[in-house]
Amino acid sequence: MAFGAIPGSVRSLFLAAVPGLLKRGYGSNAMINWAKSNIGGYRRVNMLTDIRRISGLAKLEKAVRLVSPDVVFPQYTMVESNFRAARRYYVRAKVEVTDLEGDNKYERWVSFYSNSRMSKQQWNTDFMQGYLAASSEPLELIKNIDIVSVEHKRGWAY
């Protein structure tokens, strides 16, 4: 393990590095060796599972972005995963935000869970309702929500 690293942080550092390593053409073994020498490692089985999940998400991102907003989200664009939440779907999106106090514009990643398979429009509406319900006085205005990946809970019905 890397000097001073907390076990959970090694995994999060590795997960953040995987997309860049994929773009450079690294294979699974090369990624694991890179991680062990640069940030430390964790169980090989877990590392391989994470690599497969992230590489699947990266391969499907273009297909996910091309899904029409009003069509029920198709199965072939989802990655089977074993996330911890007791929900069917884990949705990740890039959000364009405008800060109401300083009028700054920026992008932020958000993720949310859902038990219903819906269209992009419906998931966006669900996210907005949850966001507005959670904040009593929103300090930012969400301009656009772009869903980039959807994971389906392995073993659960669609």
C-alpha positions, -999 to 999 in steps of 0.1 A, spaced: 0 0 0 12 35 -7 28 54 22 2 71 43 -28 59 22 -60 48 38 -72 15 23 -104 30 9 -85 59 -6 -63 35 -26 -94 21 -43 -108 56 -50 -75 68 -65 -73 37 -86 -109 41 -98 -101 77 -108 -70 66 -127 -86 37 -147 -103 58 -175 -70 75 -183 -52 42 -183 -78 28 -206 -73 57 -230 -36 50 -230 -43 13 -240 -33 -3 -208 -46 -39 -202 -59 -52 -169 -25 -66 -158 -7 -34 -168 -32 -13 -148 -28 -35 -117 10 -33 -119 8 4 -124 -14 8 -94 8 -14 -72 39 6 -80 23 41 -79 -6 41 -54 -8 7 -38 -32 -21 -45 -61 -40 -31 -75 -75 -38 -68 -85 -74 -103 -99 -78 -118 -65 -68 -94 -46 -90 -104 -68 -120 -141 -63 -113 -136 -25 -111 -116 -25 -144 -143 -45 -162 -171 -22 -149 -153 10 -158 -142 -2 -192 -177 -13 -199 -190 21 -189 -164 38 -211 -173 16 -241 -210 23 -237 -208 61 -230 -213 70 -267 -244 47 -270 -258 61 -238 -254 97 -250 -272 88 -283 -303 73 -266 -333 95 -274 -345 115 -243 -381 102 -246 -373 64 -251 -373 40 -222 -336 34 -215 -325 2 -234 -308 -27 -216 -279 -30 -241 -266 4 -229 -264 -7 -192 -235 -23 -174 -243 -51 -149 -228 -42 -115 -228 -51 -78 -232 -17 -62 -242 -17 -25 -275 2 -27 -307 -17 -27 -319 -2 -60 -321 -14 -95 -302 14 -113 -273 37 -106 -274 67 -130 -244 90 -135 -247 124 -152 -228 155 -160 -247 186 -150 -242 222 -162 -247 245 -132 -249 283 -128 -241 297 -94 -269 322 -85 -247 343 -62 -217 348 -85 -232 339 -118 -203 314 -124 -209 285 -148 -194 251 -143 -199 214 -148 -203 188 -120 -207 151 -119 -238 137 -101 -251 103 -95 -284 89 -82 -302 56 -77 -336 46 -91 -358 15 -89 -377 23 -121 -364 19 -156 -374 52 -173 -364 75 -202 -337 101 -198 -363 128 -195 -380 110 -167 -348 103 -148 -338 140 -153 -372 151 -138 -368 126 -109 -333 140 -102 -345 176 -103 -374 169 -79 -351 152 -55 -326 180 -57 -352 207 -51 -367 187 -22 -333 183 -6 -323 220 -7 -345 245 11 -330 274 -8 -311 264 -40 -279 285 -46 -274 272 -81 -295 267 -112 -292 235 -131 -291 242 -169 -286 208 -184 -284 172 -172 -265 148 -195 -268 111 -185 -236 93 -194 -238 59 -178 -263 36 -162 -255 5 -141 -280 -22 -135 -279 -42 -102 -267 -77 -112 -294 -104 -105 -323 -79 -103 -351 -78 -128 -352 -50 -153 
